[in-house]
Amino acid sequence: MKLLKNICAVTLVYGLAVAPAMAEGFYAALDAGQTNAKDTCSTGFAGCNDTATAIRAAGGYQFTSMWGIEVSYANYGNANLGGAHGDWKTRGVQASGIGTFPVGEAFSLLGKVGVARIEHQVN
């Protein structure tokens, strides 16, 4: 626990002493990818599809060059379990605090801490 406190103290001091790495203000992001629910089809349903397209929309505000917040909504996809077994769909929201720590002129480390609510439904 003492080590964690020391790391937090060093991070805070470092954050107050370095030059800005990002502009302050609002930002938005849109992500797309593929999800895979490999355990969903493990029961052997004929025609089961365990992959889907995922889309995430996010927005945030960078209060300073180092500290910001972000919220997002994600649709992790819909897929067919095969035949009369139904479909699955997964969606979620998240909120997080963000710390940006410059390591040089062209490189920064980004850290997020937050909460998420994910719903996975099988119909």
Beta strands, then each sheet from edge to edge (+ up, - down):
strand 1: 25-36
strand 2: 51-62
strand 3: 67-80
strand 4: 87-102
strand 5: 108-122
sheet 1: 1+ 2- 3+ 4- 5+
end
